[in-house]
Amino acid sequence: MSRVKWVLDLWYETSPYVYFIVGLASMLFSTSAYGFAFSTLLIVVAVTIFSLRRAYRSPERQKYRKYSRPRA
């Protein structure tokens, strides 16, 4: 079970980077409007995750973490 938790934690931390890289690569090599639209959506989601994590993990917000993930 520890390996599964490790993989889930790894995906939780790296997913916005994966979304951003895949969205950027898709935007650069896409030739259709749908590909461009969905790659833009991936980039917007990645930037949203980055900004929410930055706000959530800031030192000012530590006492207001109502729904934080428990650390093992």
mmCIF file of the N, C-alpha and C atoms, coordinates in Angstrom:
data_MODEL
# 
_entry.id   MODEL 
# 
loop_
_atom_site.group_PDB 
_atom_site.id 
_atom_site.type_symbol 
_atom_site.label_atom_id 
_atom_site.label_alt_id 
_atom_site.label_comp_id 
_atom_site.label_asym_id 
_atom_site.label_entity_id 
_atom_site.label_seq_id 
_atom_site.pdbx_PDB_ins_code 
_atom_site.Cartn_x 
_atom_site.Cartn_y 
_atom_site.Cartn_z 
_atom_site.occupancy 
_atom_site.B_iso_or_equiv 
_atom_site.pdbx_formal_charge 
_atom_site.auth_seq_id 
_atom_site.auth_comp_id 
_atom_site.auth_asym_id 
_atom_site.auth_atom_id 
_atom_site.pdbx_PDB_model_num 
ATOM 1   N N  . MET A 1 1  ? 0.820  -1.189 0.000   1.00 0.00 ? 1  MET A N  1 
ATOM 2   C CA . MET A 1 1  ? 0.000  0.000  0.000   1.00 0.00 ? 1  MET A CA 1 
ATOM 3   C C  . MET A 1 1  ? 0.868  1.258  0.000   1.00 0.00 ? 1  MET A C  1 
ATOM 4   N N  . SER A 1 2  ? 2.038  1.158  0.552   1.00 0.00 ? 2  SER A N  1 
ATOM 5   C CA . SER A 1 2  ? 2.932  2.302  0.623   1.00 0.00 ? 2  SER A CA 1 
ATOM 6   C C  . SER A 1 2  ? 3.373  2.752  -0.773  1.00 0.00 ? 2  SER A C  1 
ATOM 7   N N  . ARG A 1 3  ? 3.595  1.799  -1.673  1.00 0.00 ? 3  ARG A N  1 
ATOM 8   C CA . ARG A 1 3  ? 3.997  2.143  -3.045  1.00 0.00 ? 3  ARG A CA 1 
ATOM 9   C C  . ARG A 1 3  ? 2.879  2.859  -3.784  1.00 0.00 ? 3  ARG A C  1 
ATOM 10  N N  . VAL A 1 4  ? 1.645  2.439  -3.569  1.00 0.00 ? 4  VAL A N  1 
ATOM 11  C CA . VAL A 1 4  ? 0.506  3.098  -4.205  1.00 0.00 ? 4  VAL A CA 1 
ATOM 12  C C  . VAL A 1 4  ? 0.400  4.536  -3.700  1.00 0.00 ? 4  VAL A C  1 
ATOM 13  N N  . LYS A 1 5  ? 0.560  4.745  -2.416  1.00 0.00 ? 5  LYS A N  1 
ATOM 14  C CA . LYS A 1 5  ? 0.497  6.091  -1.857  1.00 0.00 ? 5  LYS A CA 1 
ATOM 15  C C  . LYS A 1 5  ? 1.627  6.948  -2.403  1.00 0.00 ? 5  LYS A C  1 
ATOM 16  N N  . TRP A 1 6  ? 2.795  6.373  -2.556  1.00 0.00 ? 6  TRP A N  1 
ATOM 17  C CA . TRP A 1 6  ? 3.926  7.107  -3.108  1.00 0.00 ? 6  TRP A CA 1 
ATOM 18  C C  . TRP A 1 6  ? 3.648  7.540  -4.541  1.00 0.00 ? 6  TRP A C  1 
ATOM 19  N N  . VAL A 1 7  ? 3.067  6.634  -5.350  1.00 0.00 ? 7  VAL A N  1 
ATOM 20  C CA . VAL A 1 7  ? 2.745  6.965  -6.743  1.00 0.00 ? 7  VAL A CA 1 
ATOM 21  C C  . VAL A 1 7  ? 1.663  8.039  -6.795  1.00 0.00 ? 7  VAL A C  1 
ATOM 22  N N  . LEU A 1 8  ? 0.665  7.951  -5.937  1.00 0.00 ? 8  LEU A N  1 
ATOM 23  C CA . LEU A 1 8  ? -0.385 8.963  -5.907  1.00 0.00 ? 8  LEU A CA 1 
ATOM 24  C C  . LEU A 1 8  ? 0.157  10.321 -5.491  1.00 0.00 ? 8  LEU A C  1 
ATOM 25  N N  . ASP A 1 9  ? 1.033  10.348 -4.512  1.00 0.00 ? 9  ASP A N  1 
ATOM 26  C CA . ASP A 1 9  ? 1.644  11.609 -4.097  1.00 0.00 ? 9  ASP A CA 1 
ATOM 27  C C  . ASP A 1 9  ? 2.522  12.192 -5.194  1.00 0.00 ? 9  ASP A C  1 
ATOM 28  N N  . LEU A 1 10 ? 3.244  11.323 -5.895  1.00 0.00 ? 10 LEU A N  1 
ATOM 29  C CA . LEU A 1 10 ? 4.076  11.775 -7.005  1.00 0.00 ? 10 LEU A CA 1 
ATOM 30  C C  . LEU A 1 10 ? 3.212  12.388 -8.111  1.00 0.00 ? 10 LEU A C  1 
ATOM 31  N N  . TRP A 1 11 ? 2.107  11.729 -8.452  1.00 0.00 ? 11 TRP A N  1 
ATOM 32  C CA . TRP A 1 11 ? 1.218  12.253 -9.486  1.00 0.00 ? 11 TRP A CA 1 
ATOM 33  C C  . TRP A 1 11 ? 0.584  13.567 -9.031  1.00 0.00 ? 11 TRP A C  1 
ATOM 34  N N  . TYR A 1 12 ? 0.232  13.673 -7.766  1.00 0.00 ? 12 TYR A N  1 
ATOM 35  C CA . TYR A 1 12 ? -0.362 14.898 -7.235  1.00 0.00 ? 12 TYR A CA 1 
ATOM 36  C C  . TYR A 1 12 ? 0.594  16.076 -7.390  1.00 0.00 ? 12 TYR A C  1 
ATOM 37  N N  . GLU A 1 13 ? 1.859  15.846 -7.152  1.00 0.00 ? 13 GLU A N  1 
ATOM 38  C CA . GLU A 1 13 ? 2.838  16.925 -7.232  1.00 0.00 ? 13 GLU A CA 1 
ATOM 39  C C  . GLU A 1 13 ? 3.260  17.239 -8.661  1.00 0.00 ? 13 GLU A C  1 
ATOM 40  N N  . THR A 1 14 ? 3.279  16.260 -9.548  1.00 0.00 ? 14 THR A N  1 
ATOM 41  C CA . THR A 1 14 ? 3.793  16.482 -10.897 1.00 0.00 ? 14 THR A CA 1 
ATOM 42  C C  . THR A 1 14 ? 2.718  16.722 -11.943 1.00 0.00 ? 14 THR A C  1 
ATOM 43  N N  . SER A 1 15 ? 1.458  16.503 -11.640 1.00 0.00 ? 15 SER A N  1 
ATOM 44  C CA . SER A 1 15 ? 0.409  16.613 -12.652 1.00 0.00 ? 15 SER A CA 1 
ATOM 45  C C  . SER A 1 15 ? 0.322  17.988 -13.306 1.00 0.00 ? 15 SER A C  1 
ATOM 46  N N  . PRO A 1 16 ? 0.450  19.113 -12.585 1.00 0.00 ? 16 PRO A N  1 
ATOM 47  C CA . PRO A 1 16 ? 0.379  20.381 -13.313 1.00 0.00 ? 16 PRO A CA 1 
ATOM 48  C C  . PRO A 1 16 ? 1.522  20.571 -14.303 1.00 0.00 ? 16 PRO A C  1 
ATOM 49  N N  . TYR A 1 17 ? 2.702  20.053 -13.985 1.00 0.00 ? 17 TYR A N  1 
ATOM 50  C CA . TYR A 1 17 ? 3.819  20.141 -14.916 1.00 0.00 ? 17 TYR A CA 1 
ATOM 51  C C  . TYR A 1 17 ? 3.542  19.294 -16.160 1.00 0.00 ? 17 TYR A C  1 
ATOM 52  N N  . VAL A 1 18 ? 2.985  18.115 -15.946 1.00 0.00 ? 18 VAL A N  1 
ATOM 53  C CA . VAL A 1 18 ? 2.632  17.248 -17.072 1.00 0.00 ? 18 VAL A CA 1 
ATOM 54  C C  . VAL A 1 18 ? 1.572  17.918 -17.932 1.00 0.00 ? 18 VAL A C  1 
ATOM 55  N N  . TYR A 1 19 ? 0.537  18.477 -17.310 1.00 0.00 ? 19 TYR A N  1 
ATOM 56  C CA . TYR A 1 19 ? -0.501 19.173 -18.064 1.00 0.00 ? 19 TYR A CA 1 
ATOM 57  C C  . TYR A 1 19 ? 0.081  20.315 -18.885 1.00 0.00 ? 19 TYR A C  1 
ATOM 58  N N  . PHE A 1 20 ? 0.980  21.094 -18.277 1.00 0.00 ? 20 PHE A N  1 
ATOM 59  C CA . PHE A 1 20 ? 1.548  22.244 -18.966 1.00 0.00 ? 20 PHE A CA 1 
ATOM 60  C C  . PHE A 1 20 ? 2.404  21.800 -20.154 1.00 0.00 ? 20 PHE A C  1 
ATOM 61  N N  . ILE A 1 21 ? 3.260  20.803 -19.955 1.00 0.00 ? 21 ILE A N  1 
ATOM 62  C CA . ILE A 1 21 ? 4.149  20.344 -21.024 1.00 0.00 ? 21 ILE A CA 1 
ATOM 63  C C  . ILE A 1 21 ? 3.357  19.720 -22.165 1.00 0.00 ? 21 ILE A C  1 
ATOM 64  N N  . VAL A 1 22 ? 2.373  18.879 -21.833 1.00 0.00 ? 22 VAL A N  1 
ATOM 65  C CA . VAL A 1 22 ? 1.554  18.243 -22.873 1.00 0.00 ? 22 VAL A CA 1 
ATOM 66  C C  . VAL A 1 22 ? 0.725  19.296 -23.606 1.00 0.00 ? 22 VAL A C  1 
ATOM 67  N N  . GLY A 1 23 ? 0.173  20.257 -22.883 1.00 0.00 ? 23 GLY A N  1 
ATOM 68  C CA . GLY A 1 23 ? -0.599 21.311 -23.523 1.00 0.00 ? 23 GLY A CA 1 
ATOM 69  C C  . GLY A 1 23 ? 0.255  22.165 -24.439 1.00 0.00 ? 23 GLY A C  1 
ATOM 70  N N  . LEU A 1 24 ? 1.458  22.498 -24.007 1.00 0.00 ? 24 LEU A N  1 
ATOM 71  C CA . LEU A 1 24 ? 2.354  23.300 -24.830 1.00 0.00 ? 24 LEU A CA 1 
ATOM 72  C C  . LEU A 1 24 ? 2.791  22.535 -26.076 1.00 0.00 ? 24 LEU A C  1 
ATOM 73  N N  . ALA A 1 25 ? 3.156  21.275 -25.914 1.00 0.00 ? 25 ALA A N  1 
ATOM 74  C CA . ALA A 1 25 ? 3.556  20.462 -27.067 1.00 0.00 ? 25 ALA A CA 1 
ATOM 75  C C  . ALA A 1 25 ? 2.382  20.274 -28.031 1.00 0.00 ? 25 ALA A C  1 
ATOM 76  N N  . SER A 1 26 ? 1.207  20.057 -27.484 1.00 0.00 ? 26 SER A N  1 
ATOM 77  C CA . SER A 1 26 ? 0.033  19.900 -28.328 1.00 0.00 ? 26 SER A CA 1 
ATOM 78  C C  . SER A 1 26 ? -0.285 21.194 -29.062 1.00 0.00 ? 26 SER A C  1 
ATOM 79  N N  . MET A 1 27 ? -0.098 22.332 -28.393 1.00 0.00 ? 27 MET A N  1 
ATOM 80  C CA . MET A 1 27 ? -0.369 23.613 -29.031 1.00 0.00 ? 27 MET A CA 1 
ATOM 81  C C  . MET A 1 27 ? 0.621  23.880 -30.164 1.00 0.00 ? 27 MET A C  1 
ATOM 82  N N  . LEU A 1 28 ? 1.866  23.506 -29.964 1.00 0.00 ? 28 LEU A N  1 
ATOM 83  C CA . LEU A 1 28 ? 2.882  23.749 -30.984 1.00 0.00 ? 28 LEU A CA 1 
ATOM 84  C C  . LEU A 1 28 ? 2.713  22.863 -32.208 1.00 0.00 ? 28 LEU A C  1 
ATOM 85  N N  . PHE A 1 29 ? 2.255  21.630 -32.025 1.00 0.00 ? 29 PHE A N  1 
ATOM 86  C CA . PHE A 1 29 ? 2.186  20.680 -33.128 1.00 0.00 ? 29 PHE A CA 1 
ATOM 87  C C  . PHE A 1 29 ? 0.774  20.397 -33.614 1.00 0.00 ? 29 PHE A C  1 
ATOM 88  N N  . SER A 1 30 ? -0.193 21.131 -33.114 1.00 0.00 ? 30 SER A N  1 
ATOM 89  C CA . SER A 1 30 ? -1.578 20.908 -33.525 1.00 0.00 ? 30 SER A CA 1 
ATOM 90  C C  . SER A 1 30 ? -1.887 21.701 -34.791 1.00 0.00 ? 30 SER A C  1 
ATOM 91  N N  . THR A 1 31 ? -2.706 21.098 -35.646 1.00 0.00 ? 31 THR A N  1 
ATOM 92  C CA . THR A 1 31 ? -3.098 21.771 -36.883 1.00 0.00 ? 31 THR A CA 1 
ATOM 93  C C  . THR A 1 31 ? -4.595 22.043 -36.928 1.00 0.00 ? 31 THR A C  1 
ATOM 94  N N  . SER A 1 32 ? -5.308 21.676 -35.886 1.00 0.00 ? 32 SER A N  1 
ATOM 95  C CA . SER A 1 32 ? -6.757 21.887 -35.900 1.00 0.00 ? 32 SER A CA 1 
ATOM 96  C C  . SER A 1 32 ? -7.158 22.858 -34.800 1.00 0.00 ? 32 SER A C  1 
ATOM 97  N N  . ALA A 1 33 ? -8.340 23.398 -34.941 1.00 0.00 ? 33 ALA A N  1 
ATOM 98  C CA . ALA A 1 33 ? -8.857 24.327 -33.938 1.00 0.00 ? 33 ALA A CA 1 
ATOM 99  C C  . ALA A 1 33 ? -9.178 23.594 -32.641 1.00 0.00 ? 33 ALA A C  1 
ATOM 100 N N  . TYR A 1 34 ? -9.675 22.360 -32.744 1.00 0.00 ? 34 TYR A N  1 
ATOM 101 C CA . TYR A 1 34 ? -9.980 21.592 -31.531 1.00 0.00 ? 34 TYR A CA 1 
ATOM 102 C C  . TYR A 1 34 ? -8.714 21.277 -30.742 1.00 0.00 ? 34 TYR A C  1 
ATOM 103 N N  . GLY A 1 35 ? -7.656 20.913 -31.430 1.00 0.00 ? 35 GLY A N  1 
ATOM 104 C CA . GLY A 1 35 ? -6.391 20.645 -30.751 1.00 0.00 ? 35 GLY A CA 1 
ATOM 105 C C  . GLY A 1 35 ? -5.862 21.874 -30.051 1.00 0.00 ? 35 GLY A C  1 
ATOM 106 N N  . PHE A 1 36 ? -5.966 23.015 -30.704 1.00 0.00 ? 36 PHE A N  1 
ATOM 107 C CA . PHE A 1 36 ? -5.522 24.264 -30.096 1.00 0.00 ? 36 PHE A CA 1 
ATOM 108 C C  . PHE A 1 36 ? -6.383 24.610 -28.880 1.00 0.00 ? 36 PHE A C  1 
ATOM 109 N N  . ALA A 1 37 ? -7.697 24.403 -28.995 1.00 0.00 ? 37 ALA A N  1 
ATOM 110 C CA . ALA A 1 37 ? -8.604 24.724 -27.886 1.00 0.00 ? 37 ALA A CA 1 
ATOM 111 C C  . ALA A 1 37 ? -8.336 23.829 -26.675 1.00 0.00 ? 37 ALA A C  1 
ATOM 112 N N  . PHE A 1 38 ? -8.175 22.548 -26.894 1.00 0.00 ? 38 PHE A N  1 
ATOM 113 C CA . PHE A 1 38 ? -7.951 21.641 -25.770 1.00 0.00 ? 38 PHE A CA 1 
ATOM 114 C C  . PHE A 1 38 ? -6.553 21.804 -25.168 1.00 0.00 ? 38 PHE A C  1 
ATOM 115 N N  . SER A 1 39 ? -5.573 22.142 -25.992 1.00 0.00 ? 39 SER A N  1 
ATOM 116 C CA . SER A 1 39 ? -4.251 22.403 -25.421 1.00 0.00 ? 39 SER A CA 1 
ATOM 117 C C  . SER A 1 39 ? -4.260 23.695 -24.612 1.00 0.00 ? 39 SER A C  1 
ATOM 118 N N  . THR A 1 40 ? -5.031 24.694 -25.057 1.00 0.00 ? 40 THR A N  1 
ATOM 119 C CA . THR A 1 40 ? -5.187 25.913 -24.257 1.00 0.00 ? 40 THR A CA 1 
ATOM 120 C C  . THR A 1 40 ? -5.864 25.597 -22.934 1.00 0.00 ? 40 THR A C  1 
ATOM 121 N N  . LEU A 1 41 ? -6.847 24.716 -22.962 1.00 0.00 ? 41 LEU A N  1 
ATOM 122 C CA . LEU A 1 41 ? -7.522 24.309 -21.731 1.00 0.00 ? 41 LEU A CA 1 
ATOM 123 C C  . LEU A 1 41 ? -6.551 23.624 -20.770 1.00 0.00 ? 41 LEU A C  1 
ATOM 124 N N  . LEU A 1 42 ? -5.685 22.763 -21.287 1.00 0.00 ? 42 LEU A N  1 
ATOM 125 C CA . LEU A 1 42 ? -4.693 22.108 -20.427 1.00 0.00 ? 42 LEU A CA 1 
ATOM 126 C C  . LEU A 1 42 ? -3.757 23.125 -19.788 1.00 0.00 ? 42 LEU A C  1 
ATOM 127 N N  . ILE A 1 43 ? -3.327 24.113 -20.551 1.00 0.00 ? 43 ILE A N  1 
ATOM 128 C CA . ILE A 1 43 ? -2.429 25.132 -20.009 1.00 0.00 ? 43 ILE A CA 1 
ATOM 129 C C  . ILE A 1 43 ? -3.147 25.980 -18.963 1.00 0.00 ? 43 ILE A C  1 
ATOM 130 N N  . VAL A 1 44 ? -4.404 26.312 -19.211 1.00 0.00 ? 44 VAL A N  1 
ATOM 131 C CA . VAL A 1 44 ? -5.173 27.105 -18.237 1.00 0.00 ? 44 VAL A CA 1 
ATOM 132 C C  . VAL A 1 44 ? -5.351 26.321 -16.942 1.00 0.00 ? 44 VAL A C  1 
ATOM 133 N N  . VAL A 1 45 ? -5.627 25.030 -17.040 1.00 0.00 ? 45 VAL A N  1 
ATOM 134 C CA . VAL A 1 45 ? -5.781 24.194 -15.843 1.00 0.00 ? 45 VAL A CA 1 
ATOM 135 C C  . VAL A 1 45 ? -4.465 24.113 -15.073 1.00 0.00 ? 45 VAL A C  1 
ATOM 136 N N  . ALA A 1 46 ? -3.359 23.956 -15.784 1.00 0.00 ? 46 ALA A N  1 
ATOM 137 C CA . ALA A 1 46 ? -2.056 23.880 -15.115 1.00 0.00 ? 46 ALA A CA 1 
ATOM 138 C C  . ALA A 1 46 ? -1.737 25.182 -14.387 1.00 0.00 ? 46 ALA A C  1 
ATOM 139 N N  . VAL A 1 47 ? -1.990 26.309 -15.019 1.00 0.00 ? 47 VAL A N  1 
ATOM 140 C CA . VAL A 1 47 ? -1.720 27.596 -14.381 1.00 0.00 ? 47 VAL A CA 1 
ATOM 141 C C  . VAL A 1 47 ? -2.645 27.806 -13.184 1.00 0.00 ? 47 VAL A C  1 
ATOM 142 N N  . THR A 1 48 ? -3.891 27.364 -13.299 1.00 0.00 ? 48 THR A N  1 
ATOM 143 C CA . THR A 1 48 ? -4.823 27.461 -12.178 1.00 0.00 ? 48 THR A CA 1 
ATOM 144 C C  . THR A 1 48 ? -4.342 26.626 -10.992 1.00 0.00 ? 48 THR A C  1 
ATOM 145 N N  . ILE A 1 49 ? -3.886 25.414 -11.257 1.00 0.00 ? 49 ILE A N  1 
ATOM 146 C CA . ILE A 1 49 ? -3.370 24.561 -10.180 1.00 0.00 ? 49 ILE A CA 1 
ATOM 147 C C  . ILE A 1 49 ? -2.146 25.203 -9.540  1.00 0.00 ? 49 ILE A C  1 
ATOM 148 N N  . PHE A 1 50 ? -1.237 25.738 -10.374 1.00 0.00 ? 50 PHE A N  1 
ATOM 149 C CA . PHE A 1 50 ? -0.049 26.409 -9.831  1.00 0.00 ? 50 PHE A CA 1 
ATOM 150 C C  . PHE A 1 50 ? -0.440 27.570 -8.922  1.00 0.00 ? 50 PHE A C  1 
ATOM 151 N N  . SER A 1 51 ? -1.370 28.397 -9.375  1.00 0.00 ? 51 SER A N  1 
ATOM 152 C CA . SER A 1 51 ? -1.726 29.575 -8.579  1.00 0.00 ? 51 SER A CA 1 
ATOM 153 C C  . SER A 1 51 ? -2.463 29.187 -7.298  1.00 0.00 ? 51 SER A C  1 
ATOM 154 N N  . LEU A 1 52 ? -3.332 28.179 -7.364  1.00 0.00 ? 52 LEU A N  1 
ATOM 155 C CA . LEU A 1 52 ? -4.035 27.740 -6.156  1.00 0.00 ? 52 LEU A CA 1 
ATOM 156 C C  . LEU A 1 52 ? -3.079 27.098 -5.156  1.00 0.00 ? 52 LEU A C  1 
ATOM 157 N N  . ARG A 1 53 ? -2.134 26.325 -5.643  1.00 0.00 ? 53 ARG A N  1 
ATOM 158 C CA . ARG A 1 53 ? -1.150 25.724 -4.737  1.00 0.00 ? 53 ARG A CA 1 
ATOM 159 C C  . ARG A 1 53 ? -0.271 26.780 -4.091  1.00 0.00 ? 53 ARG A C  1 
ATOM 160 N N  . ARG A 1 54 ? 0.089  27.782 -4.874  1.00 0.00 ? 54 ARG A N  1 
ATOM 161 C CA . ARG A 1 54 ? 0.913  28.848 -4.300  1.00 0.00 ? 54 ARG A CA 1 
ATOM 162 C C  . ARG A 1 54 ? 0.161  29.590 -3.205  1.00 0.00 ? 54 ARG A C  1 
ATOM 163 N N  . ALA A 1 55 ? -1.107 29.875 -3.452  1.00 0.00 ? 55 ALA A N  1 
ATOM 164 C CA . ALA A 1 55 ? -1.910 30.565 -2.441  1.00 0.00 ? 55 ALA A CA 1 
ATOM 165 C C  . ALA A 1 55 ? -2.160 29.667 -1.233  1.00 0.00 ? 55 ALA A C  1 
ATOM 166 N N  . TYR A 1 56 ? -2.396 28.383 -1.477  1.00 0.00 ? 56 TYR A N  1 
ATOM 167 C CA . TYR A 1 56 ? -2.709 27.458 -0.399  1.00 0.00 ? 56 TYR A CA 1 
ATOM 168 C C  . TYR A 1 56 ? -1.496 27.172 0.476   1.00 0.00 ? 56 TYR A C  1 
ATOM 169 N N  . ARG A 1 57 ? -0.333 27.100 -0.148  1.00 0.00 ? 57 ARG A N  1 
ATOM 170 C CA . ARG A 1 57 ? 0.877  26.743 0.597   1.00 0.00 ? 57 ARG A CA 1 
ATOM 171 C C  . ARG A 1 57 ? 1.623  27.949 1.143   1.00 0.00 ? 57 ARG A C  1 
ATOM 172 N N  . SER A 1 58 ? 1.066  29.111 1.019   1.00 0.00 ? 58 SER A N  1 
ATOM 173 C CA . SER A 1 58 ? 1.745  30.302 1.526   1.00 0.00 ? 58 SER A CA 1 
ATOM 174 C C  . SER A 1 58 ? 1.723  30.293 3.051   1.00 0.00 ? 58 SER A C  1 
ATOM 175 N N  . PRO A 1 59 ? 2.708  30.896 3.684   1.00 0.00 ? 59 PRO A N  1 
ATOM 176 C CA . PRO A 1 59 ? 2.773  30.888 5.157   1.00 0.00 ? 59 PRO A CA 1 
ATOM 177 C C  . PRO A 1 59 ? 1.581  31.571 5.820   1.00 0.00 ? 59 PRO A C  1 
ATOM 178 N N  . GLU A 1 60 ? 0.976  32.538 5.148   1.00 0.00 ? 60 GLU A N  1 
ATOM 179 C CA . GLU A 1 60 ? -0.171 33.236 5.746   1.00 0.00 ? 60 GLU A CA 1 
ATOM 180 C C  . GLU A 1 60 ? -1.399 32.341 5.839   1.00 0.00 ? 60 GLU A C  1 
ATOM 181 N N  . ARG A 1 61 ? -1.472 31.324 4.984   1.00 0.00 ? 61 ARG A N  1 
ATOM 182 C CA . ARG A 1 61 ? -2.663 30.486 4.936   1.00 0.00 ? 61 ARG A CA 1 
ATOM 183 C C  . ARG A 1 61 ? -2.570 29.230 5.791   1.00 0.00 ? 61 ARG A C  1 
ATOM 184 N N  . GLN A 1 62 ? -1.498 28.995 6.489   1.00 0.00 ? 62 GLN A N  1 
ATOM 185 C CA . GLN A 1 62 ? -1.326 27.738 7.203   1.00 0.00 ? 62 GLN A CA 1 
ATOM 186 C C  . GLN A 1 62 ? -2.365 27.527 8.287   1.00 0.00 ? 62 GLN A C  1 
ATOM 187 N N  . LYS A 1 63 ? -2.806 28.557 8.946   1.00 0.00 ? 63 LYS A N  1 
ATOM 188 C CA . LYS A 1 63 ? -3.776 28.366 10.024  1.00 0.00 ? 63 LYS A CA 1 
ATOM 189 C C  . LYS A 1 63 ? -5.203 28.202 9.497   1.00 0.00 ? 63 LYS A C  1 
ATOM 190 N N  . TYR A 1 64 ? -5.427 28.422 8.213   1.00 0.00 ? 64 TYR A N  1 
ATOM 191 C CA . TYR A 1 64 ? -6.767 28.310 7.639   1.00 0.00 ? 64 TYR A CA 1 
ATOM 192 C C  . TYR A 1 64 ? -6.958 27.053 6.806   1.00 0.00 ? 64 TYR A C  1 
ATOM 193 N N  . ARG A 1 65 ? -6.096 26.097 6.920   1.00 0.00 ? 65 ARG A N  1 
ATOM 194 C CA . ARG A 1 65 ? -6.183 24.876 6.112   1.00 0.00 ? 65 ARG A CA 1 
ATOM 195 C C  . ARG A 1 65 ? -7.225 23.924 6.664   1.00 0.00 ? 65 ARG A C  1 
ATOM 196 N N  . LYS A 1 66 ? -8.442 24.131 6.262   1.00 0.00 ? 66 LYS A N  1 
ATOM 197 C CA . LYS A 1 66 ? -9.535 23.312 6.763   1.00 0.00 ? 66 LYS A CA 1 
ATOM 198 C C  . LYS A 1 66 ? -9.544 21.929 6.123   1.00 0.00 ? 66 LYS A C  1 
ATOM 199 N N  . TYR A 1 67 ? -9.236 21.859 4.837   1.00 0.00 ? 67 TYR A N  1 
ATOM 200 C CA . TYR A 1 67 ? -9.325 20.596 4.105   1.00 0.00 ? 67 TYR A CA 1 
ATOM 201 C C  . TYR A 1 67 ? -7.968 20.093 3.662   1.00 0.00 ? 67 TYR A C  1 
ATOM 202 N N  . SER A 1 68 ? -6.966 20.240 4.482   1.00 0.00 ? 68 SER A N  1 
ATOM 203 C CA . SER A 1 68 ? -5.622 19.838 4.090   1.00 0.00 ? 68 SER A CA 1 
ATOM 204 C C  . SER A 1 68 ? -5.488 18.327 4.116   1.00 0.00 ? 68 SER A C  1 
ATOM 205 N N  . ARG A 1 69 ? -4.569 17.847 3.306   1.00 0.00 ? 69 ARG A N  1 
ATOM 206 C CA . ARG A 1 69 ? -4.273 16.411 3.261   1.00 0.00 ? 69 ARG A CA 1 
ATOM 207 C C  . ARG A 1 69 ? -3.385 16.065 4.438   1.00 0.00 ? 69 ARG A C  1 
ATOM 208 N N  . PRO A 1 70 ? -3.744 15.054 5.215   1.00 0.00 ? 70 PRO A N  1 
ATOM 209 C CA . PRO A 1 70 ? -2.894 14.679 6.358   1.00 0.00 ? 70 PRO A CA 1 
ATOM 210 C C  . PRO A 1 70 ? -1.577 14.081 5.895   1.00 0.00 ? 70 PRO A C  1 
ATOM 211 N N  . ARG A 1 71 ? -0.518 14.448 6.534   1.00 0.00 ? 71 ARG A N  1 
ATOM 212 C CA . ARG A 1 71 ? 0.805  13.900 6.237   1.00 0.00 ? 71 ARG A CA 1 
ATOM 213 C C  . ARG A 1 71 ? 1.045  12.682 7.095   1.00 0.00 ? 71 ARG A C  1 
ATOM 214 N N  . ALA A 1 72 ? 1.610  11.653 6.476   1.00 0.00 ? 72 ALA A N  1 
ATOM 215 C CA . ALA A 1 72 ? 1.859  10.408 7.203   1.00 0.00 ? 72 ALA A CA 1 
ATOM 216 C C  . ALA A 1 72 ? 3.173  10.424 7.917   1.00 0.00 ? 72 ALA A C  1 
# 
